[in-house]
Amino acid sequence: MKQDLRTLFEAERNKKHKMREGHEIRFEQKLDEAFPQRRSSFYYLMGMAASVVILMGLGFVFFQQMQTEVPVKTTVIDQQPVAQEPKGISLGDLSPDLRKVETYYVNSINLELSRLDLSEDNKEVVDDFMDRLAELNAEYQSLNRELNEIGPNEQTIEALIRNLQMRLQLLLKLKDKLNHLKSSNNETVTNNTV
């Protein structure tokens, strides 16, 4: 006795099911009995007031944190006055590629200078490296003057790029030296405490 399910479902859909009169009213009454909703307006107002107080408190804390200034530790790296670069063309003015190279090295040098961890223990080493860096900076200035006086040529451009590379390498060596000094000082302190 095989029957087609589609015909059975279609027949069931066509039947009209009726609910008894007052079904919805009886259902709502049973819901009210099971879950009474007798909340007074006093609790409603208290909830709103509590929400407003919490939001005001959070806003106050947020604005207090935005207004406090974080102290920034500043360190003077080079105490000598910075020589002004001569007016005229520089390495970056010659081509966009050379501008990228110059910008990369100058930014890397500045980044490494800002990351130096200076203290009284490493002051002599840092001063020695800063003197060498000042010499390289003076050489860069003279190469830049040569570039303006003679005009751009391959030897001057290569010398300027080599100078930037040497300054960056010098700072990286200084960083390694400071890390080595710091680790040796830590080992000495550890050995003395044992």
VENRAQUI-V974999 format. One record per backbone hydrogen bond with DSSP energy under -1.0 kcal/mol. CO is the residue of the C=O (numbers start at 1). NH is the residue of the N-H. Records with the same first field share a line. If there is no record, write none. Layout:
CO: NH  NH
This chain:
4: 8
5: 9
6: 10
7: 11
8: 12
9: 13
10: 14
20: 23
22: 26
23: 27
24: 28
25: 29
26: 30
27: 31
28: 32
29: 33
30: 34
31: 35
40: 44
41: 45
42: 46
43: 47
44: 48
45: 49
46: 50
47: 51
48: 52
49: 53
50: 54
51: 55
52: 56
53: 57
54: 58
55: 59
56: 60
57: 61
58: 62
59: 63
60: 64
61: 65
62: 66
63: 67
64: 68
90: 93
91: 94
95: 99
96: 100
97: 101
98: 102
99: 103
100: 104
101: 105
102: 106
103: 107
104: 108
105: 109
106: 110
107: 111
108: 112
109: 113
110: 114
111: 115
122: 126
123: 127
124: 128
125: 129
126: 130
127: 131
128: 132
129: 133
130: 134
131: 135
132: 136
133: 137
134: 138
135: 139
136: 140
137: 141
138: 142
139: 143
140: 144
141: 145
142: 146
143: 147
144: 148
145: 149
146: 150
153: 157
154: 158
155: 159
156: 160
157: 161
158: 162
159: 163
160: 164
161: 165
162: 166
163: 167
164: 168
165: 169
166: 170
167: 171
168: 172
169: 173
170: 174
171: 175
172: 176
173: 177
174: 178
175: 179
176: 180
177: 181
178: 182
179: 183
180: 184
181: 185
182: 186
183: 187
184: 188
185: 189
186: 190
187: 191
188: 192
189: 193
190: 194
